[in-house]
Amino acid sequence: MYSSYTFHESLSEAASNRMDMEDENGRTSSSSNKALFILFIVFQLIGLVGSILMLLTACISTMVRKRYWSWLSFVFSWVISCVSYSLLAGARIDWQPELPLCLTQAALIYTVPTLTASASLALVIQVLISVRVLAAATPTANTITSNVGGHTSLHKMWTFLLVFLPYFFGAGMFALSLVIGLRDRGTVTREPGGFYCNMMNPLPGKLSTAIVAVIMLICVCLGVAICVILRKNWRAFSSDVRAPLATVMRVLCFSAFSLLAIVLGILFFCMPRDSHGPGMEITLSLIPVAAVLIFGSQTDLIRSWKIGFHACFQSVNSGSKMLLDLTAVVTVQNHGQPQSRHRRTPHCGPRCSHLCNHSHSSQDSMISLDAALA
């Protein structure tokens, strides 16, 4: 009897200990997911702020060299990507958004990989064309990126295609995802512990992953072609100031970094949805940060930011000094008024009337000056 009671008591204690361990593991996993979610949002916001800063500087600053339209389109695509992934910033990790917000983010999530990959391909194609033109012995006026033929109809057509096609492909993917979500609203959800909304329907994710993998593979192949051209004509490129070697090298570095995107795309394509851990999401969030670090560290951009920050600091410093001076004047005026109220003005006789009038006029002038400054 006693042994039976002890046996049941030990079983109950073991079950209680197991439940306590599961609760503790659940709390630890929840806190870990919260920290990773915050890190994910931070990386997206860094990419967003950096991309906007690069875009505005390239468009506004006169100290920055004129960029290709494909370069501007590439940076703007990352702005859209970071905004899409940051729509749930500040929300709890267990919060389930309403259908309009969740459907919008889910459609954008499947759109931006195609958009950014297509914009990257357009930039690589632009760089390849420019390198081929600069490697030619005698560029003609009909070359599509030369300074002489920069305004020809062929140049305009290529520029239009390189800028328009990425957003055309992105719009197609967005429309497909939106139609799927509207037809089956139950497929739109935010998984427990998920960093963003997605769809249970695997079609948009599989299609987007396959497109990105193919595009990035083409980018890597074109990058190899650019390296071959640079190697054959390195002496000409190193001595020609027109050759945008810095931009070329940065595009090649980003193309090499895109190999990671290809590997992740294959993993997303082959692995089931439940096996996608948060570490893979964090790795994906590093891609816009890498784009900002690679393309935002160009010399003319850094020089423009340095001069702009210096001018802003000087303006703030001058404004602070002016505010302190005005505060000192107002303080002196406020401390002087109570004394003048309790002090009786002496009666001026005939002999000192001139001095009193002069003193009153000087005091009135100072009060008028203080009022004007205040």
C-alpha positions, 0 to 999 in steps of 0.5 A: 500500500505504502509502495503503491502510494509512493509510486503514484506520488513519484509519477505525479512529481515527474509529470509536474517536473516535465510540465514545469520544464516545458513551460520554462522552455516555452518561455525561453523560446518565446523570449528568444523569438521576441529578441530575434524579431526585434533584431529582424526589424532593426536590420530592416529599418537600417536598410530602409533609412540607409536606402532612403538616404542614398536615394535622396543624396543621389537625387538632390546633392550636386556633389554626387556624380550622376547615377544610372537610372537603374542604380536609382531603381535598384536602391528604390526597390530596397526601400519597398522591400524594407517597408514591406518587412517592417509593417509589423514593427512595434507589434507583439510577436503573438499579435494577429493583424487584421485581414487588410494589413495581413493580406497587404504584407503577405502580397508584398512579401512575395513581391519584393524578392522578384522586384529586388532581384530584377532590379539587381539584374537590371543594374548588372546589365547596365554595368556590363553594357558600360564596361563593354563600351569602355573596353571598345577601342573607338566607341561610336555615337550609337553606343547606348551608354556613351556620353556622345550617344547618351540621348539617342532613342536606343539609349532611351529604350534600354533605360526604359526597359531596365527601369520599367521591367523590374516593376512590371514583374513585381506588379505581376507577382503582387497581383497573383498573390493578391488574387490568391489571398482574396479568393482564399482568405483563410490562407492569409495568416501570421504563423505563431512566432512569425516575423511577418504575414504570409500565405499557407498556399505554397504557390506564391512562395515557390514561384517567387523563390524559383524566379529569384534563384534564376535571376540571381544565377543570371546575375552571377554569370553576367558578373563573371563576364564583367570580370573577364572583360576587366581582366582583358582590359585592365590597363585601359580601365585603370588609366581611363577616368571614365571607367566607373571601377568603384561602381563595377567592383561594388556590383560584383561584390553584391553579385557575389553576396547574392550567391547566398540568396541563391542557396537560401532560395533553393533551401526555401524551395526544397525544405518544408515551411515548418523547418524554416527557422528564425536564423534564416529570416535573420540572414535574409534581413542582412541583404538590404544592410549589405546593399547599403554598406556596399553601395552607400560607402562610395566616396562621393556619397560619403563626402556629401554626407560629411559636408551636409552633417558639418553644415547642419552642426554649424547651423545648430551651433549658431542657433544655440548661441543666438538662443543663449544670447537672447535668453541672457538679454531677457534674464537681465531685463526681467531682473532689472524691472522689479528694482525699477518698480520700488525705486522712486524717481527723483524730482528733477529741478531746473538744473538737472532737467536736461540730464533726466531727460537724457537718462529717460530717453536712453532707458526707453531706447534700451527697453525698445531694443530689448523688446525687439530682440525678444 
